[in-house]
Structures are given as C-alpha cells and as structure tokens.
C-alpha cells in the first residue's frame, strides 16, 4: 500500500541511494532519487505532501547551496539533511533556514522513518494552510468596499452601533452588511471571522492599500 507522501532523495553515494530508495519504496513511499543537487533542480517537479532527504556534502553543490536555491524559488518542501561529516555551523545554518531535521550517517532506520513521517505531516499541514489562505482571500475579494470596511471594524471588536457611528450610517444598515460579510466569509461567528482574518493576514490584502 502506498503511503501519502513523496520522498526526493538526493545523495551522490550510489550504493546509499539505491539501498535507501529500495527500502523506502518497500515501505510504501513514492521515491525519486537524484545523484546530485543539479540533477534534482533540472528534473524534479514539486508535489505535496513531500520531503527532501538531502546529503549535506556533495561535489557539485552542497546541501546548503541547494537549500538557498529552493528558498529563492519559494519552494517550501521540508528538508531533512543527511550527512556523515558536517560541521556544527552547517547544521545551525541549515536549521535556521528552515530544515526540519538533521541525521548523521550511519543513522538508525527508526530515526529516519520518524523524521520522514513528521516532515510529510508538516508539509500536509503547510499545504492545508496555503489552501485555507487562498479560500479566505477569495472570499474576502467577493466583499464590496463597504463590506470590507465593516469586516475590518468587526475584527477590531466594534459593535454594530459603534460601526454605524464610524461609517455615518444606521445600526440596521450595519446589521445587513454584517450578515453579508459573515455569509461571504463563511464564518458562523465573529470569532471565526477574526481567526480567518488574522491567520490569512487579510489586513495586508492589496485591496486594503
């Protein structure tokens, strides 16, 4: 049975690559293996949820170099660095730039599988978060300019009557706008509206500038 998860294995050690790929495939993962970082950049297609198992020391491009390239491209697939001879500053750099784990060769199989499962779970949550953001932004864009104003004040905790004063209109009019905001934003309470607004950073949406 195939697990939900894709593994990109990048290592210039052929025997390591072959044995690790075979073992991970037997466990049900979809595995793509690459002999170099350059080959990975040229041939891989981003999918999700996934994890990159990345050797730190390679002749053409180090693991850190590849991590920098991926960050520039905005590719957010989680990285687990694998290395036999890394210096502490490389480990710190890799983790600071977002790597999710660091394994030393020879590593324990259980340790590897735990790290892979956690990274794939992290990527699934990351993908879900992106989907929720896209939905929230789409909903927000369906609001009229006046509804966006009302939405902004609701998020700040103002009551209908206070918003009416701010916008120079009546309580009844604000009630109508509020109902439309809640409906279009798929929020069944002001708390849900606030959560969506803040988590998807709608305050900084281009429509508000």
PAKEDO-91910 format. One record per atom (N, C-alpha, C): residue in one letter; atom name; x, y negated, z. Coordinates in steps of 0.2 Angstrom, whole numbers, m for minus. Each point is the difference from the previous one (the first is absolute). Example, Ala and Ser with C-alpha at 12.3 -4.5 7.8 and 13.67 -1.06 7.14 Angstrom:
+------+------+-------+-------+-------+
! code ! site !    xx !    yy !    zz !
+------+------+-------+-------+-------+
!    A !    N !    66 !    28 !    39 !
!    A !   CA !    m4 !    m6 !     0 !
!    A !    C !     4 !    m6 !     0 !
!    S !    N !    m2 !    m5 !    m4 !
!    S !   CA !     4 !    m6 !     1 !
!    S !    C !    m4 !    m5 !     3 !
+------+------+-------+-------+-------+
This chain:
+------+------+-------+-------+-------+
! code ! site !    xx !    yy !    zz !
+------+------+-------+-------+-------+
!    X !    N !     4 !     6 !     0 !
!    X !   CA !    m4 !    m6 !     0 !
!    X !    C !     4 !    m6 !     0 !
!    X !    N !    m1 !    m5 !    m4 !
!    X !   CA !     4 !    m6 !    m1 !
!    X !    C !    m2 !    m5 !     6 !
!    X !    N !     5 !    m3 !     3 !
!    X !   CA !    m2 !    m5 !     5 !
!    X !    C !    m1 !    m6 !    m3 !
!    X !    N !    m3 !    m5 !     3 !
!    X !   CA !    m1 !    m7 !    m2 !
!    X !    C !     6 !    m3 !     1 !
!    X !    N !     4 !    m1 !    m5 !
!    X !   CA !     7 !    m3 !     1 !
!    X !    C !     5 !     1 !    m5 !
!    X !    N !     3 !    m5 !    m2 !
!    X !   CA !     5 !     1 !    m6 !
!    X !    C !     7 !    m2 !     3 !
!    X !    N !     5 !     4 !    m1 !
!    X !   CA !     7 !    m1 !     2 !
!    X !    C !     5 !    m2 !    m6 !
!    X !    N !     3 !    m6 !     1 !
!    X !   CA !     5 !    m1 !    m5 !
!    X !    C !     7 !     2 !     4 !
!    X !    N !     4 !     4 !    m3 !
!    X !   CA !     6 !     2 !     3 !
!    X !    C !     6 !    m2 !    m4 !
!    X !    N !     4 !    m4 !     3 !
!    X !   CA !     5 !    m3 !    m4 !
!    X !    C !     7 !     1 !     4 !
!    X !    N !     4 !     5 !    m4 !
!    X !   CA !     6 !     2 !     4 !
!    X !    C !     5 !     2 !    m6 !
!    X !    N !     6 !    m2 !     0 !
!    X !   CA !     5 !     2 !    m5 !
!    X !    C !     3 !     7 !     1 !
!    X !    N !    m2 !     3 !     6 !
!    X !   CA !     2 !     7 !     2 !
!    X !    C !    m5 !     5 !    m3 !
!    X !    N !     2 !     3 !    m6 !
!    X !   CA !    m4 !     5 !    m4 !
!    X !    C !    m3 !     5 !     4 !
!    X !    N !     4 !     4 !     4 !
!    X !   CA !    m2 !     6 !     4 !
!    X !    C !    m5 !    m2 !     5 !
!    X !    N !     2 !    m6 !     4 !
!    X !   CA !    m5 !    m3 !     5 !
!    X !    C !    m7 !    m1 !    m3 !
!    X !    N !     1 !    m4 !    m6 !
!    X !   CA !    m7 !    m2 !    m4 !
!    X !    C !    m4 !     6 !    m2 !
!    X !    N !     3 !     5 !    m3 !
!    X !   CA !    m3 !     6 !    m2 !
!    X !    C !    m4 !     4 !     6 !
!    X !    N !     4 !     1 !     5 !
!    X !   CA !    m2 !     4 !     6 !
!    X !    C !    m6 !    m4 !     4 !
!    X !    N !     1 !    m6 !     0 !
!    X !   CA !    m5 !    m4 !     4 !
!    X !    C !    m6 !    m1 !    m4 !
!    X !    N !     1 !    m1 !    m7 !
!    X !   CA !    m6 !    m1 !    m4 !
!    X !    C !    m4 !     7 !     0 !
!    X !    N !     3 !     6 !     0 !
!    X !   CA !    m3 !     6 !    m1 !
!    X !    C !    m4 !     1 !     7 !
!    X !    N !     3 !    m1 !     6 !
!    X !   CA !    m3 !     1 !     6 !
!    X !    C !    m6 !    m5 !     1 !
!    X !    N !     0 !    m6 !    m2 !
!    X !   CA !    m5 !    m5 !     1 !
!    X !    C !    m6 !     2 !    m5 !
!    X !    N !     2 !     2 !    m6 !
!    X !   CA !    m6 !     2 !    m4 !
!    X !    C !    m4 !     6 !     3 !
!    X !    N !     4 !     5 !     2 !
!    X !   CA !    m3 !     6 !     3 !
!    X !    C !    m5 !    m2 !     6 !
!    X !    N !     2 !    m5 !     3 !
!    X !   CA !    m4 !    m3 !     6 !
!    X !    C !    m6 !    m4 !    m3 !
!    X !    N !    m1 !    m1 !    m6 !
!    X !   CA !    m5 !    m3 !    m3 !
!    X !    C !     0 !    m7 !    m2 !
!    X !    N !     6 !    m3 !     0 !
!    X !   CA !     1 !    m7 !    m2 !
!    X !    C !     1 !     0 !    m7 !
!    X !    N !    m1 !    m6 !    m3 !
!    X !   CA !     2 !    m1 !    m7 !
!    X !    C !     6 !    m4 !     0 !
!    X !    N !     5 !     3 !    m3 !
!    X !   CA !     7 !    m2 !     1 !
!    X !    C !     3 !    m2 !    m7 !
!    X !    N !     3 !    m6 !     0 !
!    X !   CA !     4 !    m2 !    m6 !
!    X !    C !     7 !    m1 !     2 !
!    X !    N !     5 !     3 !    m3 !
!    X !   CA !     7 !    m1 !     2 !
!    X !    C !     4 !    m4 !    m5 !
!    X !    N !     4 !    m4 !     3 !
!    X !   CA !     5 !    m4 !    m4 !
!    X !    C !     7 !     0 !     2 !
!    X !    N !     5 !     1 !    m5 !
!    X !   CA !     7 !     0 !     2 !
!    X !    C !     3 !    m6 !     2 !
!    X !    N !    m4 !    m6 !    m2 !
!    X !   CA !     3 !    m6 !     2 !
!    X !    C !    m5 !    m6 !     0 !
!    X !    N !     1 !    m5 !     4 !
!    X !   CA !    m4 !    m6 !     1 !
!    X !    C !    m2 !    m3 !    m7 !
!    X !    N !     5 !     0 !    m5 !
!    X !   CA !    m2 !    m3 !    m6 !
!    X !    C !    m5 !     4 !    m4 !
!    X !    N !     1 !     7 !     0 !
!    X !   CA !    m5 !     4 !    m3 !
!    X !    C !    m7 !    m1 !     3 !
!    X !    N !     0 !     0 !     6 !
!    X !   CA !    m7 !    m1 !     4 !
!    X !    C !    m3 !    m7 !    m3 !
!    X !    N !     4 !    m5 !     0 !
!    X !   CA !    m3 !    m7 !    m2 !
!    X !    C !    m2 !     1 !    m8 !
!    X !    N !     3 !     4 !    m4 !
!    X !   CA !    m1 !     0 !    m7 !
!    X !    C !    m7 !     4 !    m1 !
!    X !    N !     0 !     6 !     4 !
!    X !   CA !    m5 !     5 !    m2 !
!    X !    C !    m6 !     0 !     5 !
!    X !    N !     0 !    m2 !     6 !
!    X !   CA !    m5 !     1 !     5 !
!    X !    C !    m6 !    m4 !    m1 !
!    X !    N !    m6 !     2 !     1 !
!    X !   CA !    m6 !    m4 !     0 !
!    X !    C !    m3 !     0 !     7 !
!    X !    N !    m2 !    m6 !     2 !
!    X !   CA !    m2 !    m1 !     7 !
!    X !    C !    m7 !     4 !     1 !
!    X !    N !     0 !     4 !     5 !
!    X !   CA !    m7 !     3 !     2 !
!    X !    C !     0 !    m1 !     8 !
!    X !    N !    m6 !     2 !     2 !
!    X !   CA !    m1 !    m1 !     7 !
!    X !    C !    m5 !     5 !     2 !
!    X !    N !     0 !     3 !     6 !
!    X !   CA !     5 !    m1 !     6 !
!    X !    C !     6 !     4 !    m2 !
!    X !    N !     6 !    m3 !     1 !
!    X !   CA !     6 !     3 !    m1 !
!    X !    C !     6 !    m2 !     5 !
!    X !    N !     6 !     3 !    m1 !
!    X !   CA !     6 !    m1 !     4 !
!    X !    C !     6 !     0 !    m5 !
!    X !    N !     5 !    m4 !     2 !
!    X !   CA !     6 !     1 !    m4 !
!    X !    C !     5 !     3 !     5 !
!    X !    N !     3 !     6 !    m2 !
!    X !   CA !     5 !     3 !     4 !
!    X !    C !     7 !    m2 !    m3 !
!    X !    N !     3 !    m5 !     3 !
!    X !   CA !     6 !    m3 !    m4 !
!    X !    C !     7 !     1 !     4 !
!    X !    N !     4 !     3 !    m4 !
!    X !   CA !     7 !     0 !     2 !
!    X !    C !     3 !    m6 !     1 !
!    X !    N !     4 !    m2 !     5 !
!    X !   CA !     3 !    m6 !     1 !
!    X !    C !     6 !    m1 !    m4 !
!    X !    N !     4 !     5 !    m1 !
!    X !   CA !     7 !    m1 !    m4 !
!    X !    C !    m1 !     3 !    m6 !
!    X !    N !     0 !    m4 !    m6 !
!    X !   CA !     0 !     3 !    m6 !
!    X !    C !     4 !    m4 !    m5 !
!    X !    N !     4 !     3 !    m5 !
!    X !   CA !     5 !    m4 !    m4 !
!    X !    C !    m3 !    m6 !    m4 !
!    X !    N !    m6 !     1 !    m3 !
!    X !   CA !    m2 !    m5 !    m4 !
!    X !    C !    m3 !    m6 !     3 !
!    X !    N !    m4 !     1 !     6 !
!    X !   CA !    m3 !    m5 !     3 !
!    X !    C !    m2 !     3 !     7 !
!    X !    N !     2 !    m4 !     5 !
!    X !   CA !    m1 !     3 !     7 !
!    X !    C !    m8 !     0 !     2 !
!    X !    N !    m2 !     3 !     5 !
!    X !   CA !    m7 !     0 !     2 !
!    X !    C !    m2 !    m7 !     2 !
!    X !    N !     4 !    m4 !     3 !
!    X !   CA !    m2 !    m7 !     2 !
!    X !    C !    m1 !    m4 !    m6 !
!    X !    N !     5 !     1 !    m5 !
!    X !   CA !    m1 !    m4 !    m7 !
!    X !    C !    m7 !     2 !    m3 !
!    X !    N !    m2 !     6 !     0 !
!    X !   CA !    m6 !     2 !    m3 !
!    X !    C !    m6 !    m3 !     4 !
!    X !    N !     1 !     0 !     7 !
!    X !   CA !    m5 !    m3 !     4 !
!    X !    C !    m1 !    m7 !    m1 !
!    X !    N !     5 !    m4 !    m1 !
!    X !   CA !     0 !    m7 !    m2 !
!    X !    C !    m4 !    m1 !    m7 !
!    X !    N !     2 !     5 !    m5 !
!    X !   CA !    m4 !    m1 !    m6 !
!    X !    C !    m7 !     1 !     0 !
!    X !    N !    m2 !     5 !     4 !
!    X !   CA !    m7 !     2 !     1 !
!    X !    C !    m4 !    m6 !     4 !
!    X !    N !     3 !    m3 !     5 !
!    X !   CA !    m3 !    m6 !     3 !
!    X !    C !    m1 !    m5 !    m5 !
!    X !    N !     5 !    m2 !    m4 !
!    X !   CA !    m1 !    m5 !    m5 !
!    X !    C !    m6 !     1 !    m5 !
!    X !    N !    m1 !     7 !    m2 !
!    X !   CA !    m5 !     2 !    m4 !
!    X !    C !    m7 !     0 !     4 !
!    X !    N !     0 !    m1 !     6 !
!    X !   CA !    m6 !     1 !     4 !
!    X !    C !    m3 !     7 !     1 !
!    X !    N !     5 !     5 !    m1 !
!    X !   CA !    m2 !     7 !     0 !
!    X !    C !     0 !     2 !     8 !
!    X !    N !    m5 !     2 !     3 !
!    X !   CA !     0 !     1 !     7 !
!    X !    C !     0 !     7 !     2 !
!    X !    N !     2 !     4 !    m4 !
!    X !   CA !     0 !     8 !     2 !
!    X !    C !     5 !     0 !     6 !
!    X !    N !    m2 !     3 !     6 !
!    X !   CA !     4 !     1 !     5 !
!    X !    C !     6 !     4 !    m1 !
!    X !    N !     6 !    m2 !     3 !
!    X !   CA !     6 !     3 !    m1 !
!    X !    C !     3 !     4 !     6 !
!    X !    N !     2 !     6 !    m1 !
!    X !   CA !     4 !     4 !     5 !
!    X !    C !     7 !     1 !    m2 !
!    X !    N !     5 !    m3 !     3 !
!    X !   CA !     7 !     0 !    m2 !
!    X !    C !     2 !     7 !     2 !
!    X !    N !     4 !     3 !    m4 !
!    X !   CA !     4 !     7 !     2 !
!    X !    C !     7 !    m1 !    m1 !
!    X !    N !     4 !     1 !     5 !
!    X !   CA !     7 !    m1 !    m2 !
!    X !    C !     5 !     4 !     5 !
!    X !    N !     6 !     2 !    m3 !
!    X !   CA !     4 !     4 !     4 !
!    X !    C !     6 !    m5 !     3 !
!    X !    N !     0 !    m6 !    m2 !
!    X !   CA !     6 !    m4 !     2 !
!    X !    C !    m2 !    m8 !     0 !
!    X !    N !    m5 !    m1 !     3 !
!    X !   CA !    m2 !    m8 !     0 !
!    X !    C !     3 !    m3 !     6 !
!    X !    N !     2 !    m7 !    m1 !
!    X !   CA !     2 !    m4 !     5 !
!    X !    C !    m6 !    m3 !     4 !
!    X !    N !     1 !    m1 !     6 !
!    X !   CA !    m6 !    m3 !     4 !
!    X !    C !    m3 !    m6 !    m3 !
!    X !    N !     4 !    m5 !    m3 !
!    X !   CA !    m2 !    m6 !    m3 !
!    X !    C !    m5 !     2 !    m6 !
!    X !    N !     1 !     5 !    m4 !
!    X !   CA !    m4 !     2 !    m5 !
!    X !    C !    m7 !     3 !     2 !
!    X !    N !     0 !     3 !     6 !
!    X !   CA !    m6 !     3 !     3 !
!    X !    C !    m4 !    m6 !     2 !
!    X !    N !     3 !    m5 !     3 !
!    X !   CA !    m3 !    m6 !     3 !
!    X !    C !    m3 !    m4 !    m6 !
!    X !    N !     4 !    m1 !    m5 !
!    X !   CA !    m3 !    m3 !    m6 !
!    X !    C !    m6 !     3 !    m3 !
!    X !    N !     1 !     6 !    m1 !
!    X !   CA !    m5 !     4 !    m3 !
!    X !    C !    m7 !     0 !     3 !
!    X !    N !     1 !     1 !     7 !
!    X !   CA !    m6 !    m1 !     4 !
!    X !    C !    m3 !    m7 !     1 !
!    X !    N !     4 !    m5 !     0 !
!    X !   CA !    m2 !    m7 !     0 !
!    X !    C !    m4 !    m1 !    m6 !
!    X !    N !     2 !     3 !    m6 !
!    X !   CA !    m4 !    m2 !    m6 !
!    X !    C !    m6 !     4 !    m1 !
!    X !    N !    m2 !     4 !     5 !
!    X !   CA !    m6 !     4 !    m1 !
!    X !    C !     0 !     7 !     0 !
!    X !    N !     6 !     3 !     0 !
!    X !   CA !     1 !     8 !    m1 !
!    X !    C !    m4 !     3 !     6 !
!    X !    N !    m3 !     5 !    m1 !
!    X !   CA !    m4 !     3 !     6 !
!    X !    C !     4 !     5 !     4 !
!    X !    N !     5 !     3 !    m3 !
!    X !   CA !     4 !     4 !     4 !
!    X !    C !     7 !     1 !    m3 !
!    X !    N !     4 !     4 !     4 !
!    X !   CA !     7 !     1 !    m2 !
!    X !    C !     2 !     7 !     3 !
!    X !    N !     2 !     4 !    m5 !
!    X !   CA !     2 !     7 !     2 !
!    X !    C !     7 !     2 !    m2 !
!    X !    N !     4 !     3 !     5 !
!    X !   CA !     6 !     2 !    m2 !
!    X !    C !     1 !     7 !    m2 !
!    X !    N !     4 !     1 !    m6 !
!    X !   CA !     1 !     7 !    m2 !
!    X !    C !     5 !     3 !     5 !
!    X !    N !     0 !     6 !     1 !
!    X !   CA !    m6 !     5 !    m1 !
!    X !    C !    m5 !    m2 !     4 !
!    X !    N !    m6 !     0 !    m2 !
!    X !   CA !    m6 !    m2 !     4 !
!    X !    C !    m4 !     6 !     1 !
!    X !    N !    m4 !     0 !     6 !
!    X !   CA !    m4 !     5 !     2 !
!    X !    C !    m7 !     0 !    m5 !
!    X !    N !    m2 !     5 !    m2 !
!    X !   CA !    m6 !     1 !    m5 !
!    X !    C !    m6 !    m3 !     3 !
!    X !    N !    m1 !     1 !     7 !
!    X !   CA !    m6 !    m2 !     3 !
!    X !    C !     0 !    m8 !     1 !
!    X !    N !     6 !    m3 !     1 !
!    X !   CA !     1 !    m7 !     0 !
!    X !    C !    m1 !    m3 !    m6 !
!    X !    N !     2 !     3 !    m6 !
!    X !   CA !    m2 !    m3 !    m7 !
!    X !    C !    m7 !     0 !    m1 !
!    X !    N !    m3 !     6 !     1 !
!    X !   CA !    m8 !     0 !    m1 !
!    X !    C !    m4 !    m4 !     4 !
!    X !    N !     2 !    m1 !     6 !
!    X !   CA !    m3 !    m5 !     5 !
!    X !    C !     1 !    m7 !    m3 !
!    X !    N !     6 !    m2 !    m2 !
!    X !   CA !     1 !    m7 !    m3 !
!    X !    C !    m4 !    m1 !    m7 !
!    X !    N !     0 !     5 !    m4 !
!    X !   CA !    m4 !     0 !    m6 !
!    X !    C !    m7 !    m1 !     1 !
!    X !    N !    m3 !     4 !     4 !
!    X !   CA !    m7 !     0 !     2 !
!    X !    C !    m2 !    m7 !     2 !
!    X !    N !     4 !    m3 !     5 !
!    X !   CA !    m1 !    m6 !     3 !
!    X !    C !     0 !    m6 !    m5 !
!    X !    N !     5 !     1 !    m5 !
!    X !   CA !     1 !    m5 !    m5 !
!    X !    C !    m6 !     0 !    m5 !
!    X !    N !    m2 !     6 !    m2 !
!    X !   CA !    m6 !     0 !    m5 !
!    X !    C !    m6 !    m3 !     4 !
!    X !    N !    m1 !     2 !     6 !
!    X !   CA !    m6 !    m3 !     4 !
!    X !    C !     1 !    m8 !     0 !
!    X !    N !     6 !    m2 !     1 !
!    X !   CA !     1 !    m7 !     0 !
!    X !    C !    m2 !    m3 !    m7 !
!    X !    N !     2 !     3 !    m5 !
!    X !   CA !    m2 !    m3 !    m7 !
!    X !    C !    m7 !     1 !    m1 !
!    X !    N !    m3 !     5 !     2 !
!    X !   CA !    m8 !     1 !    m1 !
!    X !    C !    m3 !    m6 !     4 !
!    X !    N !     2 !    m2 !     6 !
!    X !   CA !    m3 !    m6 !     3 !
!    X !    C !     2 !    m6 !    m3 !
!    X !    N !     6 !    m1 !    m3 !
!    X !   CA !     2 !    m6 !    m3 !
!    X !    C !    m5 !    m1 !    m7 !
!    X !    N !    m1 !     6 !    m3 !
!    X !   CA !    m4 !     0 !    m6 !
!    X !    C !    m7 !    m2 !     2 !
!    X !    N !    m3 !     2 !     5 !
!    X !   CA !    m7 !    m1 !     2 !
!    X !    C !     0 !    m8 !     2 !
!    X !    N !     5 !    m2 !     3 !
!    X !   CA !     0 !    m7 !     2 !
!    X !    C !     0 !    m5 !    m6 !
!    X !    N !     4 !     2 !    m5 !
!    X !   CA !     0 !    m4 !    m6 !
!    X !    C !    m7 !     0 !    m4 !
!    X !    N !    m3 !     6 !     0 !
!    X !   CA !    m7 !     1 !    m3 !
!    X !    C !    m5 !    m4 !     4 !
!    X !    N !     1 !     0 !     7 !
!    X !   CA !    m5 !    m5 !     4 !
!    X !    C !     1 !    m7 !    m2 !
!    X !    N !     6 !    m2 !     0 !
!    X !   CA !     2 !    m7 !    m2 !
!    X !    C !    m3 !    m2 !    m7 !
!    X !    N !     1 !     4 !    m5 !
!    X !   CA !    m3 !    m1 !    m6 !
!    X !    C !    m7 !    m1 !     0 !
!    X !    N !    m4 !     5 !     4 !
!    X !   CA !    m7 !    m1 !     0 !
!    X !    C !    m2 !    m6 !     4 !
!    X !    N !     3 !    m2 !     5 !
!    X !   CA !    m1 !    m6 !     4 !
!    X !    C !     1 !    m6 !    m4 !
!    X !    N !     5 !     0 !    m4 !
!    X !   CA !     1 !    m6 !    m4 !
!    X !    C !    m5 !    m1 !    m5 !
!    X !    N !    m2 !     6 !    m3 !
!    X !   CA !    m5 !     0 !    m5 !
!    X !    C !    m7 !    m3 !     3 !
!    X !    N !    m2 !     3 !     5 !
!    X !   CA !    m6 !    m3 !     4 !
!    X !    C !     1 !    m7 !     1 !
!    X !    N !     5 !    m2 !     3 !
!    X !   CA !     1 !    m7 !     1 !
!    X !    C !     0 !    m5 !    m6 !
!    X !    N !     2 !     3 !    m6 !
!    X !   CA !     0 !    m4 !    m6 !
!    X !    C !    m8 !    m1 !    m2 !
!    X !    N !    m4 !     5 !     2 !
!    X !   CA !    m7 !    m1 !    m2 !
!    X !    C !    m4 !    m5 !     4 !
!    X !    N !     3 !    m3 !     5 !
!    X !   CA !    m3 !    m5 !     4 !
!    X !    C !     0 !    m7 !    m4 !
!    X !    N !    m5 !    m4 !     1 !
!    X !   CA !     0 !    m6 !    m3 !
!    X !    C !     4 !    m5 !     4 !
!    X !    N !     2 !    m6 !    m2 !
!    X !   CA !     5 !    m4 !     4 !
!    X !    C !    m4 !    m2 !     7 !
!    X !    N !    m6 !    m1 !     0 !
!    X !   CA !    m3 !    m2 !     6 !
!    X !    C !     0 !     7 !     5 !
!    X !    N !    m1 !     5 !    m3 !
!    X !   CA !     0 !     7 !     4 !
!    X !    C !     7 !     1 !     3 !
!    X !    N !     5 !    m2 !    m4 !
!    X !   CA !     7 !     1 !     3 !
!    X !    C !     1 !    m5 !     6 !
!    X !    N !    m3 !    m6 !    m1 !
!    X !   CA !     1 !    m4 !     6 !
!    X !    C !    m3 !     2 !     6 !
!    X !    N !    m6 !     3 !    m1 !
!    X !   CA !    m4 !     3 !     6 !
!    X !    C !     4 !     6 !     3 !
!    X !    N !     2 !     4 !    m5 !
!    X !   CA !     4 !     6 !     2 !
!    X !    C !     6 !    m2 !     5 !
!    X !    N !     4 !    m6 !    m3 !
!    X !   CA !     6 !    m2 !     4 !
!    X !    C !    m2 !    m2 !     7 !
!    X !    N !    m6 !    m4 !     1 !
!    X !   CA !    m2 !    m2 !     6 !
!    X !    C !    m3 !     6 !     5 !
!    X !    N !    m3 !     4 !    m3 !
!    X !   CA !    m2 !     6 !     4 !
!    X !    C !     6 !     4 !     3 !
!    X !    N !     5 !     1 !    m4 !
!    X !   CA !     6 !     3 !     2 !
!    X !    C !     3 !    m4 !     6 !
!    X !    N !     0 !    m6 !     0 !
!    X !   CA !     3 !    m4 !     5 !
!    X !    C !    m5 !     0 !     6 !
!    X !    N !    m6 !     3 !     0 !
!    X !   CA !    m4 !     1 !     6 !
!    X !    C !    m5 !    m5 !     1 !
!    X !    N !    m2 !    m4 !    m5 !
!    X !   CA !    m5 !    m5 !     0 !
!    X !    C !    m7 !     3 !     0 !
!    X !    N !    m5 !    m3 !     3 !
!    X !   CA !    m7 !     2 !     0 !
!    X !    C !    m3 !    m3 !    m6 !
!    X !    N !    m6 !     3 !    m2 !
!    X !   CA !    m3 !    m3 !    m6 !
!    X !    C !    m1 !    m8 !     1 !
!    X !    N !    m3 !    m2 !     6 !
!    X !   CA !    m1 !    m7 !     1 !
!    X !    C !     6 !    m4 !    m1 !
!    X !    N !     6 !     2 !     3 !
!    X !   CA !     6 !    m4 !    m1 !
!    X !    C !     2 !     0 !    m7 !
!    X !    N !    m1 !     5 !    m4 !
!    X !   CA !     2 !     0 !    m7 !
!    X !    C !    m4 !    m5 !    m4 !
!    X !    N !    m6 !     0 !     2 !
!    X !   CA !    m5 !    m5 !    m3 !
!    X !    C !     2 !    m7 !     1 !
!    X !    N !     2 !    m1 !     6 !
!    X !   CA !     3 !    m7 !     1 !
!    X !    C !     6 !    m2 !    m4 !
!    X !    N !     5 !     5 !     0 !
!    X !   CA !     6 !    m1 !    m4 !
!    X !    C !    m1 !    m1 !    m7 !
!    X !    N !    m5 !     4 !    m3 !
!    X !   CA !    m2 !    m1 !    m7 !
!    X !    C !    m5 !    m5 !    m2 !
!    X !    N !    m3 !    m3 !     5 !
!    X !   CA !    m5 !    m5 !    m1 !
!    X !    C !    m7 !     3 !    m3 !
!    X !    N !    m2 !     6 !     3 !
!    X !   CA !    m6 !     3 !    m3 !
!    X !    C !    m4 !     3 !     6 !
!    X !    N !    m5 !     4 !    m1 !
!    X !   CA !    m4 !     2 !     5 !
!    X !    C !     2 !     7 !     2 !
!    X !    N !    m2 !     2 !     6 !
!    X !   CA !     1 !     7 !     3 !
!    X !    C !    m3 !     5 !    m4 !
!    X !    N !    m6 !    m1 !    m3 !
!    X !   CA !    m4 !     5 !    m4 !
!    X !    C !     4 !     1 !    m6 !
!    X !    N !     3 !    m5 !    m3 !
!    X !   CA !     4 !     1 !    m6 !
!    X !    C !     7 !     4 !     1 !
!    X !    N !     3 !    m1 !     6 !
!    X !   CA !     6 !     3 !     2 !
!    X !    C !    m2 !     8 !     1 !
!    X !    N !    m6 !     1 !     3 !
!    X !   CA !    m2 !     7 !     1 !
!    X !    C !    m1 !     4 !    m7 !
!    X !    N !    m2 !    m4 !    m5 !
!    X !   CA !    m1 !     3 !    m7 !
!    X !    C !     7 !     2 !    m3 !
!    X !    N !     5 !    m5 !     1 !
!    X !   CA !     7 !     1 !    m2 !
!    X !    C !     3 !     5 !     3 !
!    X !    N !    m1 !     0 !     7 !
!    X !   CA !     3 !     6 !     4 !
!    X !    C !    m2 !     7 !    m2 !
!    X !    N !    m6 !     0 !    m1 !
!    X !   CA !    m3 !     7 !    m2 !
!    X !    C !     3 !     2 !    m7 !
!    X !    N !     1 !    m5 !    m5 !
!    X !   CA !     3 !     2 !    m6 !
!    X !    C !     7 !     2 !     1 !
!    X !    N !     4 !    m4 !     4 !
!    X !   CA !     7 !     2 !     1 !
!    X !    C !     1 !     7 !     3 !
!    X !    N !    m5 !     1 !     5 !
!    X !   CA !     1 !     7 !     3 !
!    X !    C !    m2 !     6 !    m5 !
!    X !    N !    m5 !    m2 !    m4 !
!    X !   CA !    m2 !     5 !    m5 !
!    X !    C !     6 !     1 !    m5 !
!    X !    N !     2 !    m5 !    m3 !
!    X !   CA !     6 !     0 !    m5 !
!    X !    C !     6 !     3 !     2 !
!    X !    N !     2 !    m2 !     7 !
!    X !   CA !     6 !     3 !     3 !
!    X !    C !    m1 !     7 !     3 !
!    X !    N !    m6 !     3 !    m1 !
!    X !   CA !    m1 !     6 !     3 !
!    X !    C !     2 !     1 !     7 !
!    X !    N !    m2 !    m5 !     4 !
!    X !   CA !     1 !     0 !     7 !
!    X !    C !    m6 !     0 !     4 !
!    X !    N !    m1 !     5 !     4 !
!    X !   CA !    m6 !     0 !     4 !
!    X !    C !     0 !    m4 !     7 !
!    X !    N !     6 !    m3 !     1 !
!    X !   CA !     0 !    m4 !     6 !
!    X !    C !     5 !    m6 !    m1 !
!    X !    N !     0 !    m5 !     4 !
!    X !   CA !     5 !    m5 !    m1 !
!    X !    C !     7 !     3 !     2 !
!    X !    N !     1 !     5 !     5 !
!    X !   CA !     6 !     3 !     1 !
!    X !    C !     3 !     3 !    m6 !
!    X !    N !    m4 !     4 !    m3 !
!    X !   CA !     2 !     3 !    m6 !
!    X !    C !     3 !    m5 !    m6 !
!    X !    N !    m4 !    m5 !     0 !
!    X !   CA !     2 !    m6 !    m5 !
!    X !    C !     7 !    m2 !     2 !
!    X !    N !     1 !    m2 !     6 !
!    X !   CA !     6 !    m3 !     3 !
!    X !    C !     6 !     5 !    m2 !
!    X !    N !    m1 !     7 !     2 !
!    X !   CA !     5 !     5 !    m1 !
!    X !    C !     2 !     0 !    m7 !
!    X !    N !    m5 !     0 !    m5 !
!    X !   CA !     2 !     0 !    m7 !
!    X !    C !     3 !    m6 !    m2 !
!    X !    N !    m2 !    m6 !     2 !
!    X !   CA !     3 !    m6 !    m2 !
!    X !    C !     7 !    m1 !     2 !
!    X !    N !     2 !     2 !     6 !
!    X !   CA !     6 !     0 !     3 !
!    X !    C !     5 !     5 !    m3 !
!    X !    N !    m2 !     6 !     0 !
!    X !   CA !     4 !     6 !    m3 !
!    X !    C !     2 !    m1 !    m7 !
!    X !    N !    m5 !    m3 !    m4 !
!    X !   CA !     2 !    m1 !    m7 !
!    X !    C !     2 !    m7 !    m2 !
!    X !    N !     2 !    m4 !     6 !
!    X !   CA !     3 !    m6 !    m1 !
!    X !    C !    m4 !    m5 !    m5 !
!    X !    N !    m7 !     0 !     1 !
!    X !   CA !    m4 !    m4 !    m5 !
!    X !    C !     1 !    m7 !     1 !
!    X !    N !     2 !    m2 !     6 !
!    X !   CA !     1 !    m7 !     1 !
!    X !    C !     5 !    m3 !    m5 !
!    X !    N !     5 !     4 !    m2 !
!    X !   CA !     5 !    m2 !    m5 !
!    X !    C !    m2 !     2 !    m7 !
!    X !    N !    m6 !     1 !    m1 !
!    X !   CA !    m3 !     2 !    m7 !
!    X !    C !     1 !    m6 !    m5 !
!    X !    N !     2 !     1 !    m6 !
!    X !   CA !     1 !    m6 !    m5 !
!    X !    C !    m6 !    m4 !     0 !
!    X !    N !    m6 !     2 !     1 !
!    X !   CA !    m6 !    m3 !    m1 !
!    X !    C !    m1 !    m6 !     6 !
!    X !    N !     4 !     1 !     5 !
!    X !   CA !     0 !    m4 !     6 !
!    X !    C !     5 !    m6 !    m1 !
!    X !    N !     4 !     0 !    m5 !
!    X !   CA !     5 !    m5 !    m1 !
!    X !    C !    m2 !    m5 !    m5 !
+------+------+-------+-------+-------+
